[in-house]
Amino acid sequence: MTNKKYSLGIVGGGIVGLACAYELQKKHPNLNLIVFEKEKELAFHQTGRNSGVIHSGLYYKNGSLKASNCVEGRKLLVNFAKENNIKYDICGKLVIATNKEEVKRLEELKINGEKNGLKGLKILNKSEFQKIEPYLDGLYALWVPQTGIIDYKGVTKKFAQKIRQINSNSKIQTNCEVLNYNNPNVKTTKGDYKIDHLIFCGGLFSDRLARKDALDLDMQIVGFRGDYFRLTESAMHKVKNLIYPVPNPEFPFLGVHFTRMFNGDIECGPNAVFTFKREGYTKTDFNFKDTLQALSFIGTWKLFINHWKFGVNEYRRAFSKYLFLKETKKMIPTLNMGDIVQQRSGVRAMALSKSGKVIDDFLIVKSSKNIHVLNAPSPAATACLSIAKKIMLDASDYFKI
């Protein structure tokens, strides 16, 4: 049984958790910190299962934490990648409008992006956007030059490496789940620790970890699974880089899109379906506690009632390759059934209020001794260093480090 002493603990080994640990260690080289990750490796869940896109800041409401942190975080992330020889590619993306209503929203997206500081946004006609993506079809497309791709799992591991280089006494503890805590006592699956303060970056379990800290929450995390397909080798030439649909403003998802990955694959997805297990990556995964908690929360039912048509359509598409293909053909009409192959899945932590509305912005709260990252959906990976710098400043002052 261990009983080790650390000044600071970070719970959660995803990219936000490791970015926080890195920024704090860089600012305070002598700080003795530990990162707890319950899985055998870092970035195992949301970080390692997203589409690897460096987001520009196009979509987010001007003045929101998402907007400011995405734009600033993107610059910090690219600089970090340059300094540490991490592969990335600012390849740009096209957002395609396939009907007149989407054309109107495309113009609004451009204005919003410009308010958020993006330069070089251009609305292209068909002949112009087909010079970039020859197989893309639609009315008009928005060119977003700031968007790119990166390996977020690789970035997370680099943060861990840098932490160890700065302070060899700090520790990245994998295969170690935090079971309970009452500062300074922290009980884990690998023994007990004495830790003065904790920063929680628990992703899909952020609400449960906060409630153990006696925080009174009027929200809850509900999981939504997203399934990805990839283009077969014979169809990969039909997509060069990144293609997105115009998002529906009523829903917190960006829709099925095409992404070039660093291994050369072209992925399309994801859909968005309620999952009966918070870390359930297959269609049949089930966890009684997760399901009961989600379905006994009034906000879940209000979300279902308000958006039942959307939910039904997403579920149908999750079990039908034909319907999934139909969605992709809106953008690339020449795709056929043999061009797409089931690839992988991820689960997004969606923060819901009791009213059934999605809490769309980042949400970070303090308890008496700890800091909780309650909600960090996309673009949190892009914004990780900007989020971490804010938390680092808060922690330095709040914890008197």
C-alpha positions in Angstrom: 0.0 0.0 0.0 1.5 3.3 -1.1 1.1 6.6 0.7 3.0 9.1 -1.4 2.8 12.8 -1.1 2.3 15.2 -4.0 1.4 18.9 -4.1 -0.9 18.5 -7.1 -2.8 15.7 -8.8 -4.5 15.7 -12.2 -7.2 13.2 -12.7 -7.5 12.2 -16.4 -4.9 11.4 -18.9 -6.5 12.9 -22.0 -5.0 15.8 -23.9 -6.6 18.5 -21.6 -5.3 16.8 -18.5 -1.8 16.4 -19.8 -1.8 20.0 -21.3 -2.7 21.3 -17.8 0.1 19.2 -16.2 2.6 20.4 -18.8 1.8 24.1 -18.4 1.9 23.9 -14.6 5.1 21.9 -14.6 6.7 24.4 -17.1 5.6 27.4 -14.9 6.6 25.7 -11.6 9.5 23.3 -12.4 9.9 22.2 -8.8 6.2 21.4 -8.4 5.8 17.7 -7.5 2.7 16.6 -9.4 1.1 13.3 -10.5 -1.3 12.5 -13.3 -3.8 9.6 -12.8 -5.1 7.7 -15.8 -7.3 4.7 -15.3 -6.5 3.1 -18.6 -3.2 1.4 -19.6 -2.3 4.3 -21.9 -2.8 8.0 -22.2 -5.4 9.5 -24.6 -7.4 6.3 -24.7 -10.9 7.7 -24.9 -12.1 11.0 -26.4 -8.6 12.3 -27.3 -7.5 9.2 -29.1 -10.9 8.6 -30.9 -11.7 12.0 -32.4 -11.1 12.9 -36.0 -7.7 14.6 -35.5 -8.8 17.9 -36.8 -7.1 21.2 -35.8 -10.2 23.4 -35.7 -10.1 27.0 -36.9 -12.7 28.7 -34.6 -15.2 29.1 -37.4 -18.3 27.8 -35.7 -18.3 29.1 -32.2 -20.2 32.1 -30.9 -18.1 35.2 -30.8 -17.1 36.0 -27.2 -17.6 32.4 -26.0 -14.8 30.4 -24.3 -14.9 28.0 -27.2 -14.2 30.8 -29.7 -11.4 32.6 -27.8 -9.7 29.4 -26.6 -9.9 27.7 -30.0 -8.3 30.5 -31.9 -5.6 31.1 -29.3 -5.2 27.3 -28.7 -4.7 26.6 -32.4 -1.8 28.9 -32.6 -0.2 27.5 -29.4 -0.8 23.9 -30.6 0.9 24.6 -34.0 3.8 26.3 -32.3 4.2 23.3 -29.9 4.1 20.9 -32.8 6.8 22.9 -34.7 9.1 23.0 -31.6 8.7 19.3 -30.9 8.8 17.9 -34.4 5.2 16.6 -34.2 3.7 16.1 -37.7 0.8 18.3 -38.6 -0.7 19.8 -41.8 -2.6 23.0 -42.1 -4.3 21.8 -45.2 -7.5 23.9 -45.0 -11.1 22.7 -45.4 -14.2 23.2 -47.4 -17.7 23.6 -45.9 -20.2 22.7 -48.6 -23.7 24.1 -49.0 -26.0 21.7 -51.0 -29.2 23.8 -50.9 -30.3 27.4 -50.7 -30.9 27.4 -46.9 -27.4 26.1 -46.4 -26.0 28.8 -48.7 -27.5 31.4 -46.3 -26.0 29.7 -43.3 -22.7 29.5 -45.1 -22.6 33.3 -45.4 -23.4 33.6 -41.7 -20.6 31.1 -40.9 -18.2 33.3 -42.8 -19.2 36.4 -40.9 -19.0 34.5 -37.6 -15.5 33.2 -38.4 -14.3 36.7 -39.3 -15.6 38.0 -36.0 -13.5 35.4 -34.3 -10.4 36.7 -36.1 -10.2 34.3 -39.1 -8.7 35.8 -42.2 -8.8 34.5 -45.8 -12.2 32.9 -45.6 -13.7 32.7 -49.1 -17.1 31.6 -50.5 -16.3 29.7 -53.7 -18.6 28.7 -56.5 -18.7 25.2 -57.9 -16.0 25.7 -60.5 -13.7 27.2 -57.8 -14.2 24.6 -55.1 -13.9 21.8 -57.6 -10.3 22.9 -58.3 -9.6 22.0 -54.6 -11.9 18.9 -54.4 -12.8 17.7 -57.9 -15.4 15.2 -56.8 -17.2 17.5 -54.4 -20.7 18.6 -55.4 -23.0 21.4 -54.2 -23.9 25.0 -54.7 -21.2 27.0 -52.9 -18.4 26.2 -50.4 -16.6 28.1 -47.7 -12.8 27.8 -47.9 -11.3 27.8 -44.4 -7.5 28.0 -44.7 -6.7 27.7 -40.9 -8.0 24.1 -40.5 -5.6 21.2 -40.3 -4.9 17.7 -39.0 -2.6 16.4 -36.3 -2.1 13.3 -34.1 -3.6 14.3 -30.8 -2.5 11.0 -29.1 1.0 11.9 -30.1 0.7 15.4 -28.8 -0.6 14.0 -25.4 2.4 11.6 -25.2 4.8 14.5 -25.9 3.3 16.5 -23.1 4.0 13.6 -20.7 7.6 13.3 -22.0 8.2 17.0 -21.4 6.8 16.8 -17.9 9.2 14.0 -17.0 12.1 16.0 -18.5 11.3 19.1 -16.4 10.8 17.2 -13.1 11.9 13.6 -12.7 10.0 13.4 -9.4 6.6 14.1 -11.1 4.7 11.0 -12.2 2.4 9.9 -15.0 0.5 7.0 -13.4 -1.4 4.8 -15.8 -3.6 1.8 -14.9 -4.6 3.8 -11.8 -8.2 4.8 -11.2 -9.1 7.4 -8.6 -11.8 5.8 -6.5 -12.4 8.4 -3.8 -10.9 11.5 -2.4 -11.1 13.9 0.5 -8.1 16.2 0.2 -5.4 15.3 1.1 -6.4 11.7 1.1 -6.8 10.1 -2.4 -7.8 6.5 -2.7 -6.8 4.8 -6.0 -6.6 1.2 -7.4 -2.9 1.5 -6.8 -3.0 2.6 -3.2 -3.4 5.7 -1.2 -1.9 9.1 -1.9 -1.6 12.4 0.0 -2.3 15.3 -2.4 -3.1 18.9 -1.5 -5.1 19.9 -4.6 -6.6 18.1 -7.6 -7.5 19.2 -11.1 -10.1 17.0 -12.7 -10.2 16.5 -16.4 -12.4 13.4 -16.3 -14.2 13.8 -19.7 -17.0 11.3 -19.7 -17.0 11.0 -15.9 -16.5 14.7 -15.1 -19.9 15.0 -13.4 -19.4 11.9 -11.2 -16.0 13.1 -10.0 -17.4 16.6 -9.3 -20.3 15.1 -7.2 -17.7 13.2 -5.1 -16.4 16.7 -4.3 -19.8 17.8 -3.0 -20.5 20.1 -5.9 -24.1 20.7 -6.5 -24.6 20.3 -10.2 -27.7 21.1 -12.3 -26.2 19.2 -15.3 -25.2 15.7 -16.2 -22.9 14.1 -18.8 -24.7 11.9 -21.3 -22.7 9.9 -23.9 -23.3 10.0 -27.6 -21.5 7.4 -29.8 -20.1 8.4 -33.2 -19.3 5.8 -35.8 -16.7 6.3 -38.6 -16.3 4.7 -42.0 -13.2 4.9 -44.1 -12.9 5.1 -47.9 -11.5 2.1 -49.6 -8.2 2.4 -51.4 -9.9 2.6 -54.8 -12.1 5.6 -53.6 -9.5 7.6 -51.6 -8.7 9.8 -54.5 -12.2 11.3 -54.3 -11.3 13.3 -51.2 -8.0 15.3 -50.9 -8.2 16.9 -47.4 -11.2 18.0 -45.3 -14.9 18.4 -46.4 -17.6 19.4 -43.9 -21.4 20.0 -44.4 -23.0 23.2 -43.2 -23.9 22.4 -39.6 -27.5 22.5 -38.4 -27.6 25.2 -35.8 -30.2 23.3 -33.8 -27.8 20.5 -33.0 -24.4 20.4 -31.3 -22.9 18.2 -33.9 -21.0 19.1 -37.1 -22.5 16.4 -39.2 -20.9 13.6 -41.2 -17.7 14.9 -42.7 -14.6 13.7 -44.6 -11.2 13.9 -42.9 -7.7 13.0 -44.2 -5.9 11.2 -41.4 -2.1 11.2 -40.9 -1.8 7.5 -41.8 -3.2 8.3 -45.2 -6.8 7.0 -44.6 -9.8 9.1 -45.5 -12.5 8.8 -42.8 -16.1 9.8 -43.0 -18.3 10.3 -40.0 -19.4 10.5 -37.3 -23.1 10.0 -36.7 -24.4 10.8 -33.2 -26.5 8.2 -31.2 -27.3 7.9 -27.5 -25.1 5.3 -26.0 -26.1 2.9 -23.1 -22.5 2.9 -21.8 -20.4 6.0 -21.3 -17.3 4.2 -22.8 -19.3 2.0 -25.1 -17.8 1.8 -28.5 -19.9 -0.9 -30.1 -23.7 -0.8 -30.9 -24.5 -3.4 -28.3 -22.4 -2.1 -25.3 -24.5 -1.7 -22.2 -23.8 -0.6 -18.6 -26.7 -0.6 -16.1 -25.4 2.3 -14.0 -24.7 4.5 -17.0 -28.1 3.8 -18.6 -30.0 4.3 -15.3 -28.3 7.6 -14.6 -28.9 8.9 -18.1 -32.5 7.8 -18.4 -33.4 9.0 -14.9 -32.2 12.5 -15.7 -35.0 14.8 -16.8 -32.7 16.7 -19.2 -32.1 13.5 -21.2 -35.9 13.0 -21.8 -36.4 16.7 -22.7 -33.6 16.4 -25.3 -35.2 13.2 -26.7 -38.6 14.9 -26.9 -37.4 18.1 -28.5 -35.2 16.4 -31.1 -36.9 13.0 -31.6 -36.8 13.2 -35.4 -33.1 13.9 -35.4 -32.5 11.0 -32.9 -34.5 8.5 -34.9 -32.7 9.4 -38.1 -29.3 9.0 -36.4 -30.2 5.6 -35.0 -31.4 4.4 -38.4 -28.2 5.6 -40.0 -26.2 3.8 -37.2 -27.6 0.5 -38.3 -27.8 1.1 -42.0 -24.7 1.4 -44.2 -27.0 2.5 -47.1 -28.4 5.4 -45.1 -24.9 6.4 -44.0 -23.7 6.3 -47.6 -26.7 8.4 -48.6 -25.6 11.2 -46.2 -22.0 11.2 -47.7 -23.4 11.2 -51.3 -24.9 14.7 -50.6 -21.3 15.9 -50.8 -19.6 13.2 -53.0 -22.3 11.8 -55.3 -20.0 9.3 -57.0 -19.5 7.2 -53.8 -21.0 3.7 -53.8 -21.5 0.9 -51.3 -18.2 -0.6 -52.1 -16.3 2.6 -51.4 -16.9 2.8 -47.6 -15.9 0.3 -44.9 -16.8 0.4 -41.2 -13.8 1.8 -39.2 -14.1 2.8 -35.6 -16.2 4.6 -33.0 -15.8 7.2 -30.3 -18.1 8.5 -27.5 -18.6 12.2 -26.9 -19.3 13.5 -23.5 -22.3 15.8 -23.8 -23.2 18.1 -20.9 -27.0 18.5 -20.6 -28.9 20.9 -18.4 -32.1 19.9 -16.7 -34.0 21.8 -19.4 -32.6 19.4 -22.0 -30.4 22.0 -23.6 -26.8 21.2 -24.4 -24.3 23.2 -22.4 -22.3 24.1 -25.5 -19.4 26.2 -24.0 -16.5 25.1 -21.9 -17.3 24.8 -18.2 -14.7 25.0 -15.5 -15.6 25.3 -11.8 -13.8 25.4 -8.5 -14.6 23.6 -5.2 -13.0 24.4 -1.9 -9.7 22.8 -2.8 -10.0 21.5 -6.4 -10.7 22.6 -10.0 -13.1 20.6 -12.2 -13.2 20.7 -16.0 -16.9 19.8 -16.2 -17.4 20.3 -19.9 -14.7 20.3 -22.6 -16.2 19.1 -25.9 -14.8 19.9 -29.3 -12.7 22.0 -30.0 -11.1 21.2 -26.6 -8.2 19.2 -28.2 -7.4 22.1 -30.5 -7.8 24.5 -27.5 -6.0 22.3 -25.0 -3.0 24.6 -24.4 -5.1 27.7 -24.1 -7.5 26.0 -21.6 -4.4 24.7 -19.7 -2.9 28.2 -19.5 -6.1 29.5 -18.0 -6.3 26.7 -15.5 -2.5 27.1 -14.8 -3.1 30.8 -13.8 -6.1 29.9 -11.8 -4.3 27.1 -10.0 -1.2 29.1 -9.3 -3.3 31.8 -7.6 -6.0 29.5 -6.1 -3.7 26.8 -4.8 -0.9 29.3 -3.8 1.6 27.2 -5.7 
